[in-house]
Amino acid sequence: MNQDEQTLRENIQNLIQIVKNKKLVEEDQLRDLIQDLAIFEHEQIINERGTPDIDPTPNKSTGINVLEELLKKIVPVLETDYKSLTTNKDQRASFRAHIINAVVNTLTPAILNNDAEDDIKDLDEEIDITVGGDDEKFIDIRTDAEKKAEEEEESPDERDEFGTGVEGDETGRNMAYQSFKKIETAVIDSYELLSDPEDQELFYDYLIANLKLYFDKFEGELDSTATEPSNQAYDTAQNAGEAAAGSEDEEEIEFEL
């Protein structure tokens, strides 16, 4: 290879490298331009539509958040059982009163201070002293069947205990007892998740309030006094039908005479 060929080859390689470099620069410039355009379009959309939608933020209170999840579990259960009481309104009123009373009675012990509960336990341990006597020498000769029968007679009806302090229809009470057994564990477990006094207070107050509001809603949906919508065409046809029926009765009576 002579000197001229060598020079020509080097010049060609240099030219190719220049073209490659220029192409890379152009690609970088194009990439930057596309990115800038995308940012500009995004900013335009923000300005036109405002801040994009985001998921609703939770309530500020943990107690309310926990209560919301609880209501999702228990309201459908209460609604089904409440709306099954269709004989009369007294049954539903009794159901409502017994459910709310049961929630209050269930959560009241949990509201007590833990220290106070410990003091009560210590006091019980001090008082619980076994004193021996002749009773320990007693030999029970009853059969198992007799023991079971006597225990059943002595044990009170759980539904009576459930309804203590609340008056109302017995059917409504019995349905409330059965319904509360389905939700009792969920209510207690949800409350016991909370240790902050403010969360506990909000949970308790809003639970009672929401139960009452949902029962109002259920009753409104069951209201049988609502007037059915009508129109002039229906009323006219109905009156004509009644008139035709009346004239047919008169003709039959005259014919029989």
Steps between C-alpha positions, in 0.01 A plus 500: 500500500650836395484823692205640305286192565584512867406864522175439315407212731566710810295785361209264432517358855509850644199596293310192616581581862383859452172376354454255789569769757259735331235228496548431872472869575183525295354196677576654840347827391192320371468303822524819708245668278251214542548503877448876517187466287359230729564716807335797331189297405472363854517852645233615255267218608555586867422866435184419304356227723643596834663258743445138388265284709654292777353240735297652784714558804404306813333670793727681742385269779615138508189424704275614216701301245463185709129568547448540126643154437282356778183654357573337164486163677204543736253730322405244230436240772280734702316618189407147394373402845322832563314491170385142563276630781199595290202408721490836675716799588517402869720202411747725320498761776580226752777363277656844471486573873648163596787522249605847617468398865712190434775707336505737797512214751772322304734797464447650846729248676764553231497874567613448859857592576740204493641596838155496653441152357825380653397642840169318478676173417735542797205570728319191376805288569519631856134435570492156336597295806380142520362400838465130567182358648251219491404588142822342381385165638173503305456205260282579200296191403307661212528344155655698215157545344360641825796737537458625145125550542547700820774712344274582205220601737732719705682664210318812375408548134787686333249701300343625824840615623566660162181704528551612860418868539331531161128469438358400166355233278636155587542394137706812434710422808562142390601609151729766646663239724568273203621790285732641765671164543609534135664840549610498865853373437562752221386789723725397789802425279473836325478694825793313654722608210492851645699612802484877460219639722391748235475228235302281740256779582443590135457134405241444773300820443495470122414130512184565705406798283550309176299201620206730573535674163514172310193369680320822400607433141379139510163605641459763229564238236233278656242778526182356353306827514675645195256597223543319171549742207209511255381695194175614338488216246522235772238670718259532205541134403454389860180705541365369172569143606323549833200657325479211254518246779218678685270503197558127443395429858179699452414310180552167675276607788222616264522177305468287809195694609 
